[in-house]
Amino acid sequence: MMQYATAADYAAYTGTSAPADVDRRLERASERIDELLMGAVYAVDADERPTDPKIADALRRATCAQAAWTLAVGDEYGTASAFNRVEIGSVKLQRADSAAGTAPRHAPDAASILRMAGLLPGIVIDGPRW
């Protein structure tokens, strides 16, 4: 699995210090970006890295956006997508109805960055369907 960004990239993108577990978060974010890139076509070198600097920059920024978003929403693993209601007092969990949609797994900014770089063909529908 390829990690598209570093701790220094994250700090530069967010303008904040990287959290102590940033490498793990960036690895997880890179996995989410790979999900979005399914079917994307771009030139790569022998190490599977993009040869176009604009594409490499988009992947780096999208990964940082994904990591920052999961940190902000507190759902690094996408577990919120399994439930549409969670209560801590007396522990009540209500599973998300797949027909009604689920919580998003991908940062809107990450999808936008990839779309603007020409890596996504259209819109990403991630979350409740309309």
C-alpha positions as CSV (number, residue, x, y, z in Angstrom):
1,M,0.0,0.0,0.0
2,M,1.3,3.4,-1.0
3,Q,1.2,6.3,1.4
4,Y,0.7,9.5,-0.6
5,A,1.7,12.1,2.1
6,T,4.2,12.6,5.0
7,A,3.9,14.3,8.3
8,A,5.6,17.4,6.9
9,D,3.0,17.4,4.0
10,Y,0.2,17.2,6.6
11,A,1.6,20.1,8.7
12,A,2.1,22.3,5.6
13,Y,-1.4,21.5,4.3
14,T,-3.2,22.1,7.5
15,G,-1.0,24.8,9.0
16,T,-1.0,22.9,12.2
17,S,1.4,20.5,14.0
18,A,0.9,16.9,12.9
19,P,-0.6,14.7,15.6
20,A,1.6,12.1,17.2
21,D,-0.1,9.3,15.2
22,V,0.0,11.1,11.9
23,D,1.8,8.4,10.0
24,R,-0.9,5.8,10.8
25,R,-3.6,8.4,10.0
26,L,-2.0,9.2,6.7
27,E,-1.7,5.5,5.8
28,R,-5.5,5.1,6.6
29,A,-6.2,8.2,4.6
30,S,-4.2,6.8,1.6
31,E,-6.4,3.7,1.7
32,R,-9.5,6.0,1.5
33,I,-7.9,7.9,-1.4
34,D,-7.2,4.6,-3.2
35,E,-10.9,3.8,-2.9
36,L,-11.8,7.0,-4.7
37,L,-9.1,6.4,-7.4
38,M,-10.5,3.0,-8.4
39,G,-10.6,3.2,-12.2
40,A,-8.5,6.4,-12.4
41,V,-5.8,6.4,-15.2
42,Y,-2.5,8.2,-14.9
43,A,1.1,7.5,-15.7
44,V,3.3,6.0,-13.0
45,D,6.9,5.1,-12.6
46,A,8.4,1.7,-11.7
47,D,7.5,2.3,-8.0
48,E,3.8,3.0,-9.0
49,R,4.2,6.7,-8.1
50,P,2.6,9.2,-10.4
51,T,5.0,10.7,-12.9
52,D,3.1,14.0,-13.4
53,P,3.9,16.4,-10.5
54,K,0.4,17.9,-10.6
55,I,-1.1,14.4,-10.0
56,A,1.4,13.7,-7.2
57,D,0.5,17.0,-5.6
58,A,-3.2,16.3,-5.9
59,L,-2.8,12.9,-4.3
60,R,-0.7,14.4,-1.5
61,R,-3.2,17.2,-0.8
62,A,-6.2,14.9,-1.0
63,T,-4.6,12.5,1.5
64,C,-3.9,15.4,3.9
65,A,-7.5,16.6,3.5
66,Q,-8.8,13.1,4.2
67,A,-6.6,12.7,7.3
68,A,-7.5,16.1,8.7
69,W,-11.2,15.5,8.0
70,T,-11.2,12.1,9.9
71,L,-9.4,13.8,12.8
72,A,-12.0,16.6,12.8
73,V,-15.0,14.3,12.7
74,G,-13.5,11.7,15.0
75,D,-14.1,8.8,12.7
76,E,-10.8,7.5,11.3
77,Y,-12.1,4.0,10.6
78,G,-15.5,4.9,9.0
79,T,-17.4,3.2,11.8
80,A,-20.0,5.9,11.9
81,S,-21.2,4.7,8.6
82,A,-22.5,1.5,10.3
83,F,-24.8,3.5,12.6
84,N,-27.1,6.4,12.2
85,R,-27.7,6.8,15.9
86,V,-25.4,6.2,18.9
87,E,-26.1,7.0,22.5
88,I,-23.6,6.5,25.3
89,G,-26.0,6.6,28.4
90,S,-27.6,3.2,28.6
91,V,-25.8,2.4,25.3
92,K,-28.3,2.5,22.4
93,L,-27.1,1.8,18.9
94,Q,-29.2,2.0,15.8
95,R,-27.8,0.5,12.6
96,A,-27.8,2.6,9.5
97,D,-30.5,1.7,7.0
98,S,-28.6,1.0,3.8
99,A,-31.6,2.2,1.7
100,A,-31.4,5.6,3.5
101,G,-27.6,5.8,3.1
102,T,-24.7,5.9,5.5
103,A,-22.3,8.4,7.0
104,P,-19.6,9.5,4.5
105,R,-16.2,7.7,4.5
106,H,-14.5,10.3,2.3
107,A,-13.6,13.9,3.0
108,P,-15.5,16.3,0.6
109,D,-12.3,18.3,0.1
110,A,-10.3,15.2,-0.8
111,A,-12.9,14.3,-3.5
112,S,-12.9,17.9,-4.8
113,I,-9.1,18.0,-5.0
114,L,-9.1,14.7,-7.0
115,R,-12.0,15.8,-9.2
116,M,-10.2,19.1,-10.0
117,A,-7.0,17.2,-10.9
118,G,-9.1,15.1,-13.4
119,L,-8.8,11.9,-11.4
120,L,-12.5,11.5,-10.7
121,P,-15.0,11.3,-13.6
122,G,-17.8,13.1,-11.8
123,I,-19.2,13.4,-8.4
124,V,-18.7,11.2,-5.4
125,I,-21.9,10.1,-3.7
126,D,-20.8,9.2,-0.2
127,G,-23.4,9.3,2.5
128,P,-27.1,9.7,2.4
129,R,-28.5,9.4,-1.1
130,W,-31.0,11.9,-2.4
